[in-house]
Amino acid sequence: MRSRLEFSFSHSFPGIIWNTLVSTENEVLLLEIRDEVNKQVSFAAVDYSTGAFRWKNVRFEEPWWINLAGVSGEVVLFTLYTDTHNPDAKSLLAYHLSDQKIIWWQNDFSISAITANFVIGYSFKFGLQEMTLDLMTGKVVPASINDETMQNFPVIRPFQYLEGAPDFETVKSFLQRKLNMVPLVGIDYLEHDNLIFISCYVQENGLANFLIVLSAQGEVLLREKTGEALNGIGMDTFFILEGSLFFVKNKRELVRYKVV
């Protein structure tokens, strides 16, 4: 049976989609959106199955120096930079996904890992000191507590081949023959569910990024320009999650196609 793509939804935002996190437990995609003109960052939570917003335009007291740091269960974590001249000066803020409220705050804490029940990181106030926090309360707990670190296996990301590497040259030759495209610098490549996903860059008023999806038989199912006038390449320009293709178009639009 041949797989094909079916458009599901798209959402555009008044800023650059800077970062994304996935909570498979809640079927939510968390977005960090940066308005570089007004130096304002906001956050949104989208149900990645339906496209419905759980919430959007969430902002905090700090307008710019804050970013998504992790998610586990109902807790979304944000890193707050408390001294822009010192990258080690950070705090951690915990936000309840469903209740939409801050549930705790830990000053002087830099996150390194998150588990189902704990947050592991470092304090720099009295020299480098490892600390473990309870996920729901933010209270310091004994570091000897053992809990498995969470891993985002449901998110499937492409391999990146850089120009000059044998795999890059192989895909480049294929695109030249098939689509008369001459890719530059780097290619993101993935084979999944009998489909071939390729994100490549071509010379076009700077660099332009194209996302191409082909069937195993070589039929072009999608050929979409996702960025233009770019100064360089990105990483993980698309990903597969629970049978769907997700990508960001023109830095501001989240797009989902279902593989059917």
Summary of the structure (lengths in Angstrom):
residues: 260
radius of gyration: 20.3
end to end distance: 10.0
largest distance: 61.4
contacts: 787
relative contact order: 0.15
helix: 5%
strand: 56%
